[in-house]
Amino acid sequence: MKVTYQMFFTGKSPELSDVEFYRREMALAELAEPLGFEGIWCVEHHFDGPYSMCPDNFSVLSYLAAKTERITLTTGGAILPWNDPLRVAEKLALLDNLSGGRAQLGVGRGLSKIEYDTFGIPMGEARGRMEESLDMILAALNSGVMEHRGEFYRQNAAPIRPAPLQKIAPRDVVSIAMSAESRVTAAERGTAIASFAQFPTEAHAADFAEYREIYRKHHDDEPPRVILSDSVYCSEDAAECEATSKEAIFVHFGLTMAHYGLDKSGHFDNISGYQNYAAMADAMIAAGKEAAAEGYWAAQLTGTPEQIVARIKERYDLFGDYDQNCGFSCGGMDHDKAEASMRLFAEKVMPELRRLGIPVREAATV
């Protein structure tokens, strides 16, 4: 199991300037390596500061490459339909060089009409654009040249310089797979998958089992480890933990619903490839905002160290070996509380996982 750190850049308090918010977010990220986390993931989002503001995760990870020595740096993800494939291949190759071979490509197709509409890209083309772009990027990173004539993209021969330090197989790439269609596409193409926690553990276990079954039908090797990403809050005080985590995660849930239009019936009507999100939105609206937020909070990784260890052990038993991705800052949570939670998790959760036989890297002293 790799335990990694997730950067959301979400829920900025109105009292903080953008520059101060970023300073605090980056300070937390710089703690990840000495505390024993094995990777840093960084999202890509545009135009909606309350929800998330990271328009270039390659830039953030390049900064962190200079601040770290061994930690993996993952775009979680680069939203391919919003980016020129040649530029993604170039940025990944450059990050790989700057980090000494520690770059990992994570990709997604995007779900937000705000972002698609502002970029002027038809959302119904998302699936086709993502798949074509990913094929172009992988071919270019392994051949050193991008040249392509396809349905969405035309690219004259262009060398990728500097060349990446490593060859990239599909299984080295992570697809953010929140829908059944995305899991099928990832399994057929041979990429790993990552999902954000939003359902009971048994539901995620069923999704991961389906992905593995489809993967084995198309490939001779075993599927790569799946990744589950949570909003995490760890505290020795169970009552304080519930109150603090609910406040932050409920805010994060509300921002997420608004950003993606999941609080609006009909938002995804007539958008090809997003039918399951239309059904999800209808289900959340039917459940009611409070009940939906409560269910979302319950799916996240919150509690005392002992409770969190038990939750991870339950997942490990159901999923098999998997990677745990942890976002400690969300929903406008005070950064001091997020740091205390992160340090407690590293101090008491990760050693206990090792004691239970779940391999987790040792932390440095910090």
C-alpha atoms as one frame of an Amber mdcrd trajectory, in Angstrom:
protein
   0.000   0.000   0.000   1.163   3.491  -0.869  -0.221   6.205   1.380  -0.207
   9.486  -0.529  -1.139  13.116   0.035  -3.869  14.819  -2.043  -3.950  18.554
  -2.790  -7.470  19.923  -3.425  -6.996  23.734  -3.085 -10.630  23.915  -2.038
 -12.761  25.992   0.305 -10.622  29.116   0.643 -11.844  31.323   3.489 -12.844
  34.860   2.388 -10.502  36.168   5.101  -7.474  34.701   3.300  -5.947  36.202
   0.189  -5.250  33.811  -2.665  -1.507  34.141  -2.092  -1.795  33.362   1.642
  -4.097  30.426   0.956  -1.582  29.026  -1.524   1.299  29.579   0.913  -0.493
  27.521   3.559  -1.508  24.770   1.120   2.066  24.424  -0.147   3.430  24.333
   3.412   1.187  21.349   4.160   2.309  19.605   0.979   5.948  20.070   1.921
   5.304  18.063   5.105   4.172  15.013   3.132   7.598  13.519   2.440   9.168
  13.878   5.901   5.971  12.551   7.509   6.221   9.348   5.462   3.692   9.828
   2.666   4.914   8.235  -0.554   3.366  10.573  -3.094   1.741  13.943  -3.651
  -1.284  14.217  -5.917  -2.552  17.512  -7.265  -5.905  18.217  -8.962  -6.605
  20.501 -11.944  -9.531  22.931 -11.746 -10.369  26.322 -13.233 -12.613  29.380
 -12.821 -14.343  28.434  -9.533 -12.145  29.551  -6.638 -14.468  28.518  -3.828
 -14.449  24.940  -5.141 -10.825  24.546  -6.235  -8.198  26.748  -7.856  -5.295
  24.918  -9.430  -5.162  25.767 -13.136  -1.813  24.013 -13.696  -0.959  21.030
 -11.520   2.282  20.490 -13.449   3.508  23.856 -12.144   2.602  22.979  -8.556
   4.331  19.618  -8.800   7.408  21.154 -10.413   7.700  23.466  -7.406   7.389
  20.468  -5.094   9.960  18.527  -7.102  12.540  21.054  -5.893  11.338  20.725
  -2.290  11.425  16.916  -2.126  13.817  14.066  -2.843  11.992  10.767  -3.253
   8.234  11.313  -3.169   6.182  10.502  -6.306   4.491  13.488  -7.986   1.139
  12.686  -9.613  -1.203  14.841 -11.676  -4.482  13.810 -10.128  -5.482  14.390
 -12.847  -4.588  16.330 -15.919  -7.974  16.845 -17.577  -7.067  15.876 -21.107
  -9.940  17.468 -23.078  -8.952  20.888 -21.651  -5.291  20.551 -22.610  -3.338
  20.247 -25.833  -1.925  16.671 -25.943   1.493  17.879 -27.079   1.754  20.268
 -24.129   0.752  17.517 -21.659   3.451  15.204 -23.036   6.033  18.001 -22.868
   5.086  19.002 -19.316   5.152  15.418 -18.071   8.561  14.831 -19.651   9.888
  18.050 -18.136   8.503  17.202 -14.673  10.060  13.758 -14.959  13.456  15.339
 -15.633  13.176  17.976 -12.910  12.130  15.377 -10.319  14.676  12.732 -11.267
  12.103  10.287 -12.643   9.406  10.754  -9.984   6.573  12.012 -12.220   3.367
  10.034 -12.639   0.640  10.895 -15.111  -2.897  10.867 -13.758  -5.648  11.805
 -16.212  -9.360  12.565 -16.247 -12.072  13.683 -18.649 -13.702  16.325 -16.419
 -17.267  16.725 -15.215 -17.825  20.468 -14.893 -19.894  22.417 -17.432 -18.435
  25.612 -15.948 -14.998  24.552 -17.122 -16.075  23.024 -20.444 -18.230  26.016
 -21.376 -15.558  28.565 -20.440 -12.952  26.714 -22.477 -15.440  26.503 -25.358
 -15.143  22.721 -25.661 -18.289  20.638 -26.307 -18.771  18.469 -23.232 -20.304
  15.693 -25.322 -16.887  15.213 -26.969 -15.149  14.598 -23.621 -14.809  10.824
 -23.834 -13.523  10.798 -27.396 -11.099  13.650 -26.759  -9.717  12.028 -23.619
  -9.138   8.628 -25.190  -7.554  10.042 -28.341  -5.384  12.428 -26.340  -4.174
   9.698 -23.969  -3.195   7.455 -26.873  -1.238  10.348 -28.404   0.541  11.192
 -25.140   1.598   7.626 -24.361   2.841   7.044 -27.898   4.827  10.283 -27.843
   6.405   9.698 -24.437   7.597   6.267 -25.541   8.702   7.148 -29.078  10.009
  10.654 -28.406   7.837  12.167 -31.149   4.183  13.139 -31.335   2.565  12.831
 -34.750  -1.144  12.212 -35.185  -4.168  12.513 -37.447  -7.402  11.736 -35.653
 -10.993  12.759 -35.122 -10.246  15.575 -32.667  -6.528  16.260 -32.940  -4.050
  16.897 -35.757  -0.380  17.090 -34.881   2.556  17.370 -37.237   5.675  15.523
 -36.108   7.030  17.213 -32.970   9.930  15.941 -30.834   9.430  15.695 -27.067
  12.429  17.452 -25.517  13.696  16.973 -22.955  12.913  13.295 -23.353  11.294
  11.655 -20.306  13.622   9.630 -18.099  11.378   6.583 -18.181   9.233   4.614
 -20.580   5.580   4.822 -19.565   3.344   1.773 -19.859  -0.443   2.202 -19.638
  -0.426   0.580 -16.166   1.879   3.388 -14.972  -0.900   5.902 -15.754  -3.802
   6.544 -13.376  -7.278   7.268 -14.743  -9.633   9.155 -12.439 -12.567   6.781
 -12.811 -15.716   7.940 -11.041 -18.167   6.313 -13.452 -18.710   2.791 -14.723
 -17.845   3.948 -18.246 -14.515   5.371 -17.083 -13.647   2.168 -15.251 -14.372
   0.112 -18.364 -12.253   2.411 -20.537  -9.381   2.258 -18.040  -9.560  -1.524
 -17.772  -9.603  -1.967 -21.558  -6.660   0.424 -22.023  -4.727  -1.076 -19.136
  -4.407   1.953 -16.850  -4.745   2.014 -13.089  -7.830   3.682 -11.616  -8.427
   6.135  -8.782 -11.778   6.990  -7.256 -12.876   9.581  -4.713 -14.633   8.075
  -1.697 -18.355   8.776  -1.956 -20.108   5.451  -1.290 -20.091   2.774   1.425
 -16.999   0.558   1.323 -18.924  -2.368  -0.157 -19.998  -0.292  -3.165 -16.414
   0.738  -3.927 -15.311  -2.881  -3.492 -17.837  -3.975  -6.123 -16.650  -1.260
  -8.531 -13.011  -2.256  -8.061 -13.828  -5.952  -8.523 -15.621  -5.168 -11.794
 -12.622  -3.138 -13.020 -10.247  -6.011 -12.223 -12.463  -8.543 -13.979 -12.594
  -6.455 -17.167  -8.845  -5.765 -16.965  -8.043  -9.492 -16.831 -10.176 -10.111
 -19.917  -8.042  -7.718 -21.949  -4.529  -8.198 -20.509  -2.224 -11.047 -19.531
  -0.904  -9.434 -16.361  -2.620  -8.683 -13.065  -4.307  -5.259 -12.753  -2.422
  -2.489 -10.946  -3.469  -1.454  -7.451  -6.585   0.702  -7.251  -6.465   4.039
  -5.419  -9.136   5.503  -3.137  -8.957   9.195  -2.256 -10.613  10.616   0.872
 -11.056  13.786   2.802  -9.287  12.826   6.040  -9.535  14.193   9.557  -7.798
  12.461  12.458  -8.146  13.512  16.108  -7.735  11.861  19.512 -11.035  13.457
  20.568 -13.893  11.584  18.862 -16.491  14.300  19.521 -14.210  17.084  18.268
 -13.321  14.962  15.268 -16.951  14.478  14.287 -17.793  18.180  14.699 -14.729
  19.504  12.847 -14.810  16.969  10.032 -18.547  17.374   9.464 -18.260  21.150
   9.231 -15.453  21.009   6.661 -16.698  18.036   4.648 -20.277  19.357   4.492
 -18.875  22.616   3.060 -16.729  20.652   0.607 -19.726  18.545  -0.414 -21.845
  21.654  -1.050 -19.115  23.247  -3.159 -18.718  19.995  -5.099 -22.442  19.696
  -5.778 -22.641  23.297  -7.017 -19.484  23.116  -9.148 -20.584  19.981 -10.956
 -24.273  20.846 -11.143 -25.206  17.749  -9.157 -27.744  19.848  -7.255 -29.712
  20.593 -10.437 -32.109  18.188 -12.078 -31.589  18.041 -15.837 -28.075  19.509
 -15.677 -26.598  16.630 -17.703 -29.530  16.118 -20.053 -28.513  15.653 -23.685
 -24.778  15.482 -22.862 -23.396  12.299 -24.383 -21.416  10.126 -21.983 -22.711
  11.650 -18.737 -25.990   9.786 -18.283 -24.880   8.092 -15.068 -24.141  11.506
 -13.536 -27.658  12.622 -14.419 -28.963   9.616 -12.486 -26.622  10.408  -9.583
 -27.832  14.007  -9.447 -31.449  12.895  -9.409 -30.719  10.441  -6.578 -28.985
  13.106  -4.485 -31.795  15.591  -5.024 -34.350  12.947  -4.053 -32.405  12.090
  -0.892 -32.251  15.723   0.181 -29.190  17.903   0.622 -28.661  17.124   4.311
 -28.993  13.357   3.911 -26.720  13.372   0.855 -24.073  15.384   2.729 -24.339
  13.035   5.717 -23.781  10.033   3.449 -20.802  11.703   1.795 -19.246  12.537
   5.177 -19.756   8.954   6.357 -17.852   7.672   3.325 -14.743   9.728   4.169
 -11.850   8.682   6.382 -12.460  10.475   9.682 -12.120   9.493  13.326  -9.623
   8.721  16.044  -6.411   6.952  14.978  -7.914   3.649  16.107 -11.105   4.226
  14.116  -9.189   5.177  10.981  -6.931   2.130  11.257 -10.033  -0.062  11.517
 -11.573   1.619   8.448  -8.426   1.128   6.371  -8.112  -2.494   7.532 -11.747
  -3.084   6.512 -11.019  -1.641   3.083  -7.815  -3.657   2.752  -9.699  -6.853
   3.529 -12.431  -6.025   0.979 -10.343  -4.414  -1.791  -7.147  -6.420  -1.470
  -3.945  -4.395  -1.606  -4.823  -0.828  -2.580  -3.353   2.681  -2.276  -4.809
   5.232   0.141  -4.830   8.884  -0.971  -5.425  11.428   1.820  -6.652  15.013
   1.531  -6.241  16.743   4.896  -7.233  20.267   3.834 -10.763  20.819   2.544
 -13.893  22.867   3.029 -12.167  25.865   4.575 -10.733  23.870   7.486  -8.231
  25.812   9.566  -4.764  24.920   8.254  -3.417  24.404  11.779  -6.093  21.772
  12.375  -5.352  20.155   9.024  -1.654  19.991   9.915  -2.351  18.521  13.360
  -4.583  15.903  11.752  -1.923  15.066   9.163   0.805  14.731  11.809  -1.368
  12.533  14.044  -2.228  10.296  11.092   1.484   9.894  10.319   2.396   9.334
  13.969  -0.277   6.828  14.971  -2.116   5.463  11.924   0.737   4.569   9.580
   2.834   2.677  12.195  -0.231   0.683  13.236  -0.907  -0.262   9.615   2.650
  -1.618   9.424   2.062  -3.589  12.632  -1.018  -5.162  11.025   1.083  -6.273
   8.067   0.008  -3.532   5.674   3.308  -2.231   4.237   3.659   1.544   4.662
   6.909   3.515   4.363   8.640   4.714   7.539   8.444   8.446   8.320  11.422
  10.718   8.802  11.722  12.906  11.894   9.992  16.273  11.471
